[in-house]
């Protein structure tokens, strides 16, 4: 029986304060930000499990995670909030951090989140 990994192997990612700016701003409902943090941590687990060998493989994973953020917009809307400028910058910066933490220094932040509709 396989057991799900409970912590990230990458120490930088394991200790990173994901979406810190959004948690610090009461405009963003904590439960929605928590879901966003889960998306990012899940992305880290996926990178560790599949070890993408190039940027195209990394972008496949980040685009799937970005699509989950697209779906998360409803959570924000239902709580009189939205993914606006501060949130977009925070989310984009977190994707950039993840790429660098896993050795993809050349990753372009806009390319990482190219499928966003926020």
Buried (B, 14 or more C-beta within 10 A) or exposed (E): EEEEEEEBEBEEBEEBEBBBBBBEEEEBBEEBBBBBBEBBBBBBBBBBEEEBEEBEEBBEBBBBBBBBBBEBBEBBEEBEBBBEEBBBEBBBBBBBBBBEBBEBEEBEBEBBBEBBEB
